[in-house]
Amino acid sequence: MAGVSPTDETKSMFEVVNDELTSNLQSFMDSLPSLAERYGSYLETTKSLNPKSRKGDHGVLSPLLKRRLPTDEQPSTPVGKLTVQVPEGEDMLEVELRFYAKLEEMKPSGTVPDLPDDEMLLKNLNYLTCEAYELRIILSGVCDWIEMQMPAIKSEDNRGVEVQEAVIRHLVHMRGAVQAINERQRAYTDKVADYATKYYKNPAAGRQWARALFLWNHDYWDQLERDWRELRQIVLLAGRRLSLNMEKLTRPRGNTHHYSYM
């Protein structure tokens, strides 16, 4: 098939796609500070809402455990729009204890009260899922952009191409970590449904299954913290990796093509 070359229409489509991918990269690099700040805000709010967090920072061993938000204030960031579903002054432990009292009260009738949802946890999960979805799309677009910059295969002078391939591998790994957040949410939902089913099917063991669900929710706040921290680290590390290698990514063999980010 020697001498075969793309048509003008195909070349035009290449340019259209490349421009779109370049715009995605430009937007990602420009928004790095705001993305990291937003994820950090969600992280700090999650830490403040985690039932396991200390009331105050006395004796905290690591700065990662400290809560930057006052315990008696709600943040002024978008995540601050979350509304607590329990009266002021109460927490999920108090809700749980009141639930057990109602459970004992209804036991003679052979029925059980409805399980209370941790609305704060569910809303935080929804925010996390939306952010992870957007970041996964962005990272996929950056990988595609790098592939669009790869030159024709040659038997020599492939150092720039090796850099491109290495950066793609790192970004694909990061994209997989972001995708895992969505998979964990599905696993969380399946587990909640399983506990709830067993709770309603076994009224005699209702307290035990309700307790299992409450513990599952309490523990999942830890996972939320890890996920928000991971999202923040991913955008910063991806941005740094791209910035350090931008020259080789755009001009793997020292060609003269220029793109908007440069």
C-alpha positions as CSV (number, residue, x, y, z in Angstrom):
1,M,0.0,0.0,0.0
2,A,3.0,2.3,-0.6
3,G,2.1,5.8,-1.5
4,V,-1.3,5.7,0.2
5,S,-2.1,9.0,2.0
6,P,-5.1,10.4,3.8
7,T,-7.5,12.5,1.8
8,D,-8.0,16.2,2.4
9,E,-11.3,15.5,4.1
10,T,-9.5,13.0,6.5
11,K,-6.8,15.5,7.2
12,S,-9.4,18.1,8.0
13,M,-11.1,15.7,10.5
14,F,-7.7,15.1,12.1
15,E,-7.3,18.8,12.6
16,V,-10.8,19.2,14.1
17,V,-10.3,16.3,16.6
18,N,-6.8,17.6,17.5
19,D,-8.2,21.1,18.1
20,E,-10.9,19.7,20.4
21,L,-8.3,17.6,22.3
22,T,-5.9,20.5,22.6
23,S,-8.7,22.6,24.0
24,N,-9.4,19.9,26.6
25,L,-5.7,19.9,27.6
26,Q,-5.6,23.7,27.7
27,S,-8.7,23.8,29.9
28,F,-7.3,21.1,32.3
29,M,-4.0,22.8,32.7
30,D,-5.6,26.2,33.3
31,S,-8.1,24.9,35.8
32,L,-5.6,22.9,37.9
33,P,-5.5,25.3,40.8
34,S,-9.3,25.6,41.0
35,L,-9.7,21.8,40.7
36,A,-7.2,21.1,43.5
37,E,-8.9,23.8,45.6
38,R,-12.4,22.4,45.0
39,Y,-11.3,18.8,45.8
40,G,-9.5,20.0,48.9
41,S,-12.7,21.8,50.0
42,Y,-14.7,18.6,49.6
43,L,-12.0,16.7,51.5
44,E,-12.0,19.2,54.5
45,T,-15.8,19.0,54.7
46,T,-15.8,15.2,54.6
47,K,-13.2,15.2,57.4
48,S,-15.4,17.5,59.5
49,L,-18.4,15.2,59.0
50,N,-16.7,11.9,59.5
51,P,-18.1,10.4,62.7
52,K,-14.6,9.1,63.6
53,S,-12.9,12.5,63.5
54,R,-11.9,14.0,66.7
55,K,-13.8,17.0,68.2
56,G,-10.8,19.3,68.0
57,D,-7.2,18.6,66.9
58,H,-5.6,17.9,70.3
59,G,-3.1,15.1,70.0
60,V,-3.5,14.7,66.2
61,L,-0.4,12.9,64.9
62,S,-0.5,14.1,61.3
63,P,-1.4,17.4,59.6
64,L,-3.4,15.2,57.1
65,L,-5.8,14.4,60.0
66,K,-6.4,18.0,61.0
67,R,-9.6,19.7,60.1
68,R,-9.2,23.2,58.7
69,L,-12.8,24.0,59.1
70,P,-14.1,25.1,62.5
71,T,-16.4,22.4,64.0
72,D,-19.2,24.9,64.6
73,E,-19.2,26.3,61.0
74,Q,-20.3,25.1,57.6
75,P,-17.9,25.9,54.7
76,S,-18.8,28.6,52.3
77,T,-17.8,26.4,49.3
78,P,-20.2,24.5,47.0
79,V,-20.0,21.5,49.3
80,G,-21.4,23.7,52.1
81,K,-24.8,23.4,50.4
82,L,-25.1,20.0,51.9
83,T,-27.7,20.1,54.7
84,V,-27.6,17.9,57.8
85,Q,-30.6,15.7,58.1
86,V,-30.5,15.6,61.9
87,P,-31.4,18.4,64.4
88,E,-28.7,20.8,65.4
89,G,-26.5,19.3,68.2
90,E,-27.1,15.7,67.2
91,D,-25.0,13.4,65.1
92,M,-25.5,10.0,63.5
93,L,-24.6,8.2,66.7
94,E,-27.5,9.9,68.5
95,V,-29.8,9.1,65.5
96,E,-28.6,5.5,65.8
97,L,-29.4,5.3,69.6
98,R,-32.8,6.8,69.1
99,F,-33.5,4.3,66.3
100,Y,-32.6,1.4,68.6
101,A,-35.0,2.7,71.2
102,K,-37.8,2.8,68.6
103,L,-36.8,-0.7,67.4
104,E,-37.3,-2.0,71.0
105,E,-40.6,-0.2,71.3
106,M,-42.0,-1.8,68.1
107,K,-40.6,-5.3,68.8
108,P,-43.9,-6.6,70.4
109,S,-45.8,-5.8,67.2
110,G,-43.4,-7.9,65.1
111,T,-42.6,-5.0,62.9
112,V,-39.5,-2.8,62.5
113,P,-39.1,0.9,61.9
114,D,-37.6,2.1,58.6
115,L,-33.9,2.4,58.5
116,P,-32.7,6.0,58.5
117,D,-30.4,7.1,55.7
118,D,-27.2,9.0,56.2
119,E,-28.2,11.8,53.8
120,M,-25.0,13.6,54.3
121,L,-23.0,10.6,53.2
122,L,-25.3,10.0,50.2
123,K,-25.0,13.6,49.0
124,N,-21.3,13.6,49.4
125,L,-21.1,10.3,47.4
126,N,-23.1,12.0,44.6
127,Y,-20.7,15.0,44.5
128,L,-17.7,12.6,44.4
129,T,-19.2,10.5,41.6
130,C,-19.9,13.6,39.4
131,E,-16.4,14.9,39.9
132,A,-14.8,11.6,39.2
133,Y,-16.8,11.2,36.0
134,E,-15.7,14.5,34.7
135,L,-12.0,13.9,35.6
136,R,-12.0,10.5,33.9
137,I,-13.3,12.1,30.7
138,I,-10.7,14.8,30.9
139,L,-7.8,12.4,31.4
140,S,-9.0,10.2,28.6
141,G,-9.0,13.2,26.3
142,V,-5.4,14.1,27.4
143,C,-4.3,10.6,26.5
144,D,-5.9,10.9,23.1
145,W,-4.2,14.2,22.6
146,I,-0.8,12.8,23.3
147,E,-1.4,10.0,20.8
148,M,-2.4,12.5,18.2
149,Q,1.0,14.1,18.6
150,M,2.9,10.9,18.0
151,P,5.0,11.1,14.8
152,A,5.5,8.4,12.1
153,I,7.3,5.3,13.4
154,K,11.0,5.3,12.6
155,S,13.9,3.0,13.6
156,E,15.8,5.9,15.2
157,D,15.2,9.0,17.3
158,N,12.4,7.6,19.3
159,R,13.3,9.2,22.7
160,G,10.5,11.7,22.4
161,V,8.0,9.0,21.6
162,E,9.2,7.0,24.6
163,V,8.4,10.0,26.7
164,Q,4.9,10.2,25.2
165,E,4.3,6.5,25.9
166,A,5.5,6.8,29.5
167,V,3.2,9.8,30.2
168,I,0.3,7.9,28.7
169,R,1.0,4.9,30.9
170,H,0.9,7.2,34.0
171,L,-2.3,8.9,32.9
172,V,-4.0,5.6,32.1
173,H,-3.1,4.4,35.6
174,M,-4.6,7.6,37.1
175,R,-7.7,7.2,35.0
176,G,-8.1,3.7,36.3
177,A,-7.9,5.0,39.9
178,V,-10.6,7.5,39.1
179,Q,-12.8,4.8,37.6
180,A,-12.4,2.7,40.7
181,I,-14.2,5.4,42.7
182,N,-17.4,4.8,40.6
183,E,-17.0,1.1,41.1
184,R,-16.7,1.5,44.9
185,Q,-19.9,3.5,44.9
186,R,-21.7,0.7,43.2
187,A,-20.3,-1.8,45.7
188,Y,-21.3,0.5,48.6
189,T,-24.9,0.7,47.2
190,D,-25.1,-3.1,46.8
191,K,-23.9,-3.6,50.3
192,V,-26.5,-1.2,51.7
193,A,-29.2,-2.9,49.8
194,D,-28.0,-6.3,51.1
195,Y,-28.1,-5.1,54.7
196,A,-31.5,-3.5,54.3
197,T,-32.9,-6.7,52.8
198,K,-31.7,-8.8,55.6
199,Y,-32.9,-6.3,58.1
200,Y,-36.5,-6.3,56.8
201,K,-36.5,-10.1,56.2
202,N,-35.3,-10.9,59.7
203,P,-37.1,-8.7,62.3
204,A,-35.9,-10.9,65.1
205,A,-32.3,-10.0,64.2
206,G,-33.2,-6.4,63.2
207,R,-30.9,-4.8,65.7
208,Q,-27.9,-6.8,64.5
209,W,-28.5,-6.0,60.8
210,A,-29.2,-2.3,61.6
211,R,-26.0,-2.1,63.5
212,A,-24.1,-3.7,60.6
213,L,-25.5,-1.0,58.3
214,F,-24.7,1.9,60.7
215,L,-21.1,0.6,61.0
216,W,-20.8,0.2,57.2
217,N,-21.9,3.9,56.8
218,H,-19.5,5.1,59.5
219,D,-16.6,3.2,57.9
220,Y,-17.4,4.5,54.5
221,W,-16.7,8.1,55.6
222,D,-13.1,7.0,55.8
223,Q,-13.2,5.8,52.2
224,L,-14.7,9.2,51.1
225,E,-11.8,10.9,52.7
226,R,-9.3,8.7,50.8
227,D,-11.2,9.2,47.5
228,W,-11.3,13.0,47.8
229,R,-7.6,13.1,48.7
230,E,-6.8,10.8,45.8
231,L,-8.7,13.0,43.3
232,R,-6.7,16.0,44.5
233,Q,-3.4,14.2,44.2
234,I,-4.3,12.9,40.7
235,V,-4.9,16.3,39.2
236,L,-1.8,17.7,40.7
237,L,0.5,14.8,39.7
238,A,-1.0,14.6,36.2
239,G,-0.5,18.4,35.8
240,R,3.0,18.2,37.0
241,R,3.8,15.2,34.7
242,L,2.4,17.0,31.7
243,S,4.2,20.3,32.5
244,L,7.6,18.7,32.9
245,N,7.3,16.9,29.6
246,M,5.3,19.3,27.5
247,E,8.1,20.0,25.1
248,K,8.6,16.3,24.2
249,L,4.8,15.7,24.2
250,T,4.3,18.4,21.6
251,R,7.5,18.1,19.6
252,P,8.8,14.5,20.1
253,R,11.4,14.9,17.3
254,G,11.9,18.6,17.5
255,N,9.3,19.4,14.8
256,T,7.9,22.8,14.4
257,H,4.2,22.1,15.2
258,H,2.8,24.4,17.8
259,Y,-0.3,24.0,19.9
260,S,-2.3,26.4,21.9
261,Y,-0.9,25.4,25.3
262,M,2.6,26.1,24.2
